[in-house]
Amino acid sequence: MPESTNLHSFSPSRSSQKTAKTTTSTSSRHLLFFTLILPITLASILFRLDPFQPAHFPAEVMSRSIITAPASNDKMRGGSKAMAEGHVEGPEDLVYDAATGFIYTGCSDGWIKRVMVKESAAGDSGVESLVRTEGRPLGVALDRNGDLVVADSDKGLVKVTIREGKIELLTDEVEGLKFKLTDGVDIAEDGTIYFTDASYKYSFNDFMFDILEGKPYGRLISYDPATNLTSLLVSNLYFANGVAVSPDQQFVIFCETILRRCRKYYIKGPKKGSIEKFVENMPGYPDNIHYDGEGLYWIALSSSPTYSWQLALRYPIIRKAVARIVKYVGKPDMEKNGGAVSVDLEGNLKAHYYDAHFSLISSAIKIGNHLYCGSLHYPFIIRLDLNKYPALPTAAAA
Ligand SMILES: *[C@@H]1O[C@H](CO)[C@@H](O)[C@H](O)[C@H]1NC(C)=O
């Protein structure tokens, strides 16, 4: 530990000597020294010696404006049901297999599970544990054979053959740099797998430090199962997260959580290889994105841009202080208003479902008239009847 080494060379600072001189009684001087001056001096020395150096976000990427969806339901929790409660711990991403009626998800205990979707709500009898990645499975996608491709934050991109319960590593590095936080994944019709490495520096357990450091360690990557080739598509991303191939197969949308935006990366046509904006200034920090087959993308929002997060993102010194709190005390509660937005094919916000009491909602998929949400820490899948609890015009409230 560099901190304990440096403590030996500690000498009282000028300010503490000056204060000591003006204090007359020896005992009160000692008291003042040990209760106030010493701790503050040590803390400020440790703070300055801390090698963790957050960066300023470039002004051109860090926007402060926030757009409002034309329709919203801000009391989403009220109508929601807990599905498979107690059987799925932190079901981060969800994918639905219409052929079998199962939702597949990856849990915090490393298990890939599936939950039978029934018309009546929260049955927990239909939960099956399939295979354990022994890592932390995040993004999930189904390939043409009905097998599951999993972005496992610890292991890399893995394939789960559902019928045999077999697990196989597809790739875990690109251009000589290992993935550290494999995160979102989707598969194009031609079989190419698109996925993100949210950070090549910080692992899933340390994801807060990536966000607090404020440097672009994220990457958008592709893997071609026909050739086993892994290709780096875009680098220098700020926490690259969810991925969705467009229904016309022309581009891939990828979300950058910290920047509250999702952009397009063209995979076909004259614009191939170029990046365009899709949706910016979102009313929250985007996680996974899924297309519903009916003209809308559903993007999970882990939190609204709360005052504390906006302040932290603006000032590196605040992020440094938060990083110390995370390291020595635990992650502070800085998230609220978790939920999801629906966005049309042109990137226009259509509806926003959220709740002040929800945080770290990480995925949203629409099946029939229901919205199903996964999260980083709830022990259930959230299920909302969109007919019973619709988003209503926001105009009056705005
Ligand atoms: C891809 O990798 C698999 C598993 O390692 C191997 O069986 C297969 O031959 C490889 N394909 C190509 C085209 O290299």
The ligand as an SDF file (V2000), in Angstrom:
LIG
                    3D

 14 14  0  0  0  0  0  0  0  0999 V2000
  -13.3830  -21.7460  -34.6360 C   0  0  0  0  0  0  0  0  0  0  0  0
  -13.1450  -22.2520  -33.3360 O   0  0  0  0  0  0  0  0  0  0  0  0
  -13.6920  -23.5320  -33.1100 C   0  0  0  0  0  0  0  0  0  0  0  0
  -13.5020  -23.8740  -31.6490 C   0  0  0  0  0  0  0  0  0  0  0  0
  -12.2110  -23.5840  -31.2290 O   0  0  0  0  0  0  0  0  0  0  0  0
  -13.0480  -24.5190  -34.0610 C   0  0  0  0  0  0  0  0  0  0  0  0
  -13.6120  -25.8010  -33.8730 O   0  0  0  0  0  0  0  0  0  0  0  0
  -13.2630  -24.0650  -35.4860 C   0  0  0  0  0  0  0  0  0  0  0  0
  -12.5800  -24.9030  -36.3790 O   0  0  0  0  0  0  0  0  0  0  0  0
  -12.7900  -22.6420  -35.7000 C   0  0  0  0  0  0  0  0  0  0  0  0
  -13.1710  -22.1870  -37.0270 N   0  0  0  0  0  0  0  0  0  0  0  0
  -12.3400  -21.5540  -37.8440 C   0  0  0  0  0  0  0  0  0  0  0  0
  -12.8850  -21.1440  -39.1590 C   0  0  0  0  0  0  0  0  0  0  0  0
  -11.1770  -21.3130  -37.5510 O   0  0  0  0  0  0  0  0  0  0  0  0
  1  2  1  0
  1 10  1  0
  2  3  1  0
  3  4  1  0
  3  6  1  0
  4  5  1  0
  6  7  1  0
  6  8  1  0
  8  9  1  0
  8 10  1  0
 10 11  1  0
 11 12  1  0
 12 13  1  0
 12 14  2  0
M  END
$$$$
